[in-house]
Each structure stands twice: as structure tokens, then as C-alpha cells.
Amino acid sequence: MPNPVIAEVTRGGVVESRHTGAYAVVDAAGKLVASAGDVTQAVFPRSAIKAFQCLPLIESGAADRFGFSDEELALACASHSGEAPHVRVAGGMLAKAGMSEAQYECGAHWPYELSAQHDMVRHAEEPRAIHNNCSGKHAGMLALAHQLGVPAEGYSRIDHPVQRAIARTLSELCDVDIGSQPHGIDGCSVPTWAIPLRNLALGFARFASGATLDEARKAASLRIIEAVRAHPFMVAGTNRFCTRVMQRVPRAFVKTGAEGVFCGAVPHAGFGIALKCDDGASRASESAMAAVLASLPVWTDSERQALKTFAGSDLSNWRKIHVGDVHALI
């Protein structure tokens, strides 16, 4: 059976586009409590699992050794917009770990935030790797390589100890044999493994609740959740969905991935969530993720209403005339 429509776009009161997809919500006991579509399909979670990639940084002792703050740990979990605070914090992480920007293997791109782009152009600056949306994660990986006592060069390769540590973490959290899963190369050059949606949701349920985790991993997970809760701007940036949702509803934990993937958690309820929009449209995955969160009976009335405001968005043309909307069907 094909996946159901999870979001649609209207114009002039007529449905103009439809987005199909699937999602899974799993509780701390590993039970599937809500779902739609094929939750056994393996998807590349991409940046949605940066919190999991951050766990070895803490568990290895690197975060403490280099004195990483909550702000820096939040950036290690980020797909940031390359704004000045993001660049500043990434640079601080490199300095604390005794690493340099020249060691980055993530590549360079312009900041996502247009005002940051324009400021660079005015100053005749070219984008650097530190502007990459994954520069915080990569600073953490460089620090992990230093902590493990292995060469930093090649830290993005699948056979490097840094990536092997991350692969073990994914296997343990999500109950999958990562070595047997299809894998590819992410936009920032690190490996990405295809994982079934239900298993991704299970991983986030464990991450959020601490269920089945040893004390060290439970403490590391809580440390990441608290860091992100304290610094949601670091995770994304100005007018970005992840930042806005977590600012409005601090008890929610959400993280976007490329190609219509979203993962998240509800720590106070022990729920994990994984969602994939089939056509890769972020406009659909954002609305659907908000609607899935709002549908869970774990919020105050004000939290639920706030989440519902993110489940639909108005569409305007270049003259700011309202022309339609995007809304979830969940």
C-alpha cells in the first residue's frame, strides 16, 4: 500500500499539491503508539540524528576535557544557519580542542540566513567551512578524534574510529545492525545509514526516556536535551522551524534532516518520533511533524495550541498577497 497523504497545499481553495509520507511514534517501552504509512521503510535520517552523533563526544570524556558549554553542545547537534553566533561558537569549540578550521572535512557553503550572506558580501568575504550548517557537529568530531588519540585526518570516513563510535551508538539506540544497513555519504561528507522509521523512533524514545540505557548514556542524553532546551537558537537559527518550535514549546525536542525527514522526542513522556515525507519536501515535513506532536495527549492546552500553529502555514506571493496554505492531514 502506498503511504498516505500527510500534508497538502491549497491555492484559491483548491488542493494544488499533495505530499505522502509515513511516521512512527514509539514509547519508552518500545511500543508503537501512533503511526501512518510504512514504518518499516529504511530512510536516511541525515541531520535528524545529530544528537545521536553527539553522544560519543560526551561519553568519551571529550566534552568535559575541552570544557564544552551547553551552547557548544547544542551547536554540535545543529544544522545551523551560519549566523555570527553560530560561527563564533564553532570557532570556540575548535580553539578549546586545539583544532583548526583547516582540519574541517565538511566543505564550505554560504550561510542559510540571507542577512548573514549579505553581510559577508558587503565585506567581500567568501564562505568557509565554519559557515557550513554542520560545522558544530564537525568541531565535535574533531574533538572526539583528539580524545581518542587518533589522527584527525579522515575523520569523516566510514572506517575512521570517530565514525565507528557513532555507528555503534546508532546500532545500540535503534536496535539495528548498522553494518548490514545501506549507507551513503551525507552532504557534509560523513556516513549516513538507512534506518527504518520505527527504529529511529525507538532510538529517540530511549534517548528521551533513558529506558534500557546505562547510566553514562542516560546522563549524556539528558545533558544534550538540556543543552538544546537552553539554546534552541544554536540548533537552527533565525526564523527556522526547529528553533521556533523549541522556543515556543521547550518540552519538545525536534530536529530536521534533509529530504523531508524529521525526528524528535517528548522527554517528559518518553516518546520518540520519526517522520519521512516521500518527496523530500521540508514544507510538508515541518507541518506534519508539528501535527504529530500536537496530536499526542501529553501537552498542556497552551503547548498543544502552540504546536498546532506550526501545523499549517500561509502562502503569500512576492507582493505579500495571501494565495493559499500548507497544512498537515494528521
N, C-alpha and C positions, 0 to 999 in steps of 0.2 A: 504494500500500500504506500502511496506517496505521502510525504509529510504534509500536514495541514497548513493552511494559510494562517500565519501568526501576526501579520500586520498588513495593512493596506493603505494606499494613497488615494485621496479623492481630489477632484478638481471640478468646481461647479456642481457639487453634489453628486457627481458620478465617480464610481471607482475607476481610477486610471491605471493603477498598478497593484499587484498582489505579491506578497513575499511569503514563501513557505519556509518551514523550519521545524526544529524539534528542540525540546528542553527536558531536563530532568531535575527534580528536587529530591534530595536524599537526606534522611535524618541521621542523628548521631549513632543509631543502631544499624545503619546501613540499609534501612528500608526506603523504598521508593515511595514518596508520599504524594507526588504530583508529577505529571509528565504529559507530553504530547509528541506524536511522531515516533520515529525510530531512535530510541535512546541507546541502542547497541551500536549505532554507526560510529566509526572511529573518525575523529576530526583532529586537525592540527590546532591545538589551543593557542599557539603563537604567544603573544604577550599576556594573555589572560592568566598565565601561571607564574608570573614573575615573583609572586610571594613565595611559591614553592622553590624557585631558583635561588631565592634569598636565604632559605633555611640553612644550607651548609655554611654560609658566611657567618651565621651566628653560632651554629652548633660546633664549628671547628675552633671557636675562640677568636676568630679574626676580628669580629665586630668589637669585642672587648679590648683586644690587644691594640687596635688602632683608634680606640675611643670614638667609634661612630655614634653620633647622636640619633635621636628618634627622627629628626628631619632628614638625616642622611640615609637611615634605613628605609624611610618612606620613598626616597628618591631611588633607592636600589630596586624598588618594586614598581617603578614608574614607566609610563610611556609619555614622557613629559613634552611640553610644547616648546622647549628651548628658550624660555624666557630668562631674563637676567638672574632671578633667584635660583633657577634650575642649574644654570651654568656655574654660578657661584658655589653651590653645594657640591656639584660633581667635582669641581676643581679642588674643593676642600677634602673630599674623600681621597682623591689621588695623592694630595700632599701628605695626608696623615699616613697613608700606606707606603709612602716613599716611591710612588709610581709617577709616570709622566703621561701626558696626553699622547705622546708619540707611540706609546705602547697599546693604545686602543686598537681593536680589530673590528669595530662596529661600522666603520665608514662614516662619511660626513653627509649631511643634508641640511637644507635651510630649516630654521625653526618653523614649527607649525603655526605659531602665533604671528599674524601678519604685522603687528606693531613691532615685534622683535626683528622680523625680516627687514622692515623699512628702516629701523634704526641702524641695522648693520649696513644697509646700502648707503645711507647718509654718511656713514663713517668709512665707506669703501672697504668694508670687511667681507671676506669670503667665509662661507660656512666651514666649520671644523668638526672633528669627530665629537667634541664635547657638546655640540649643539644637537647631536643625534638624540632622538627620543629615548634611546636605550643607554645613554651614557652613564646614568646612575647604576644600572644593572652591571654594566661592563666595569665600572670602577670597583664594584663589589667583587666581581670575578677576578680582577687583577689582585685585589687584596687577599682573596682566598688562595690564589696561586702562591703569593708570598708566604702566607701562613702555612701552606702545605710543604713549603720548601722545594717547589718545583719551578722550572723555567716559566716565565710569563708568556714567552713567545709561543704562539699556537694554542693559547688557552681556549680559543673558540672551536677547536677541532673536536670531533666526537670522541676521539681516543685520548684526549688530554685528561689528567686527573681531575681538573675542575669540572668538566662535563660528565665524567664518570660519577663524581659525587652527586651531581644534580640528577643523573639518570637513576641512581639508587634511591634517591629521595622520592622521585616520581613513582617508581615501582612500589615502594613501601606505602606511600599515601594512597595511591589509586588502585592497589591490588592488580597490577598488570606486570607482565614480564616485558619491560621496556625493550630488552634486547631482541624480542621477537616482533615488535611493533614496527610498522613502516615509519621511516624517518626521512626528513628533508633538511634543508638549510633555511633558517629564518632570515628575515630582512636584515637583521644585524649580524648575520654570519654564524650564529651559534646553532647547534642542532635543535630541531623540533620534531617531536614524536607524535604520531597519530594515536589518540586515546579515545575509547568510547565515551559518549556523553555521560552515561550513568557512572562510569568510573571516575570521571573528572568531578562530578558532583559529590561522589563518595569522598574523594580526596579533600574537597573543600569542607565537607561535613566534619571530617576528622580534624582538619586544620582549625576549624571554628570551635569545636567542642572539646578537643583533646582526647576524644574516645579512641582507645587502642594505642595511643601514643605513649612512648616512655616520657619520663619527667623532663628530660632535656629538650625533646622536641615539643612537648606541650608548652614549656616555658618560652621556647623560641617562637612558636606560633603566636602566643599571646603577645610577645614583645612586638612582633610585626603588626598585629592587629591594632595595638595601642599606638604604635608609631604612625600608622596610616590614619587612624582616627584623629590624632593630634595635628597631622599635617596633610590634609587631603589635597591642598594645592600642589604639593610636590608630586603627587601621583599622576597628575594630568596638567592642569593649568587653567588659564582664564577662559571662561565660558565652555569648558569641556564637561561632558556628561558625568564622568566618574567623580570629578571634583565637586560638581554641583550637587549630585545626589548625596555624597557623603557629608557635605556641608549642611544640607537640609535635614538629613536623617543620619546622624552619626552612628547609630547602631547598625547600619547597613555597611557591608563590605563588598564593593564591586570593582571589577577590572575588565576592561575591554581587551580583545585580541583582534588581530587583523581578520579580514574576510568573514565578518558577521558573527564572530564568536564572542560570547560574554560568559564570564564565570563570576561567582560571588558567594557570599556566605551571610548568614544571620547568626552571629556568635551567641547572642543571648538565648537563641532557640536551638542551636546546634544544627542548623540546616546548611547544606551545600547546594549550589545551583550551577548548572552548565547549560548553555544555550548556543544553538547554531542556526543562523539564517542561511538558507541554502544558496542564495545568490550573492552572499557576501556583503549585503548592504548594511552599513552601520546605522542608517536611519531607522531600519526595521529592527535591528538587534537591540538598539537602545530602548525603543518604545516597548518591545516585547519583554526585555529584562525588567524594566520598571513595572510592567503589568504583572509579571510573575511574582515579583517581590510584594506588590500591593495585595495580591490575592492570598497571601499566606496569613493565617489567623494569629499573628504574633506581634502585631503592632498596636500602638495607641491610635486613637482616631486621628489625631493630628499627623502622626507619622504616615498613616495609610493615605490620607488626603494629599500629603506632600508627594508621596511616591506616585500617586495617580496623575499628578500634574506632569510627570515626566513620561507617562504612557502615551501621550499624544502631543503633537506639536503643530502649530500653524505653519503654512507655507505662504510666503509672500514673494512677489516678483521684484525686479530691480527698482520699481517705483514705490515699493513698500505697500502695494495693494495686496490684500488677502486673496489668495486664489484657491486654497484647499487646505488639506491637513494630512498628517501621517498619524495613524493610530493603531494600537495593538488590538488583536482579536483573541484575547486570553481572559 
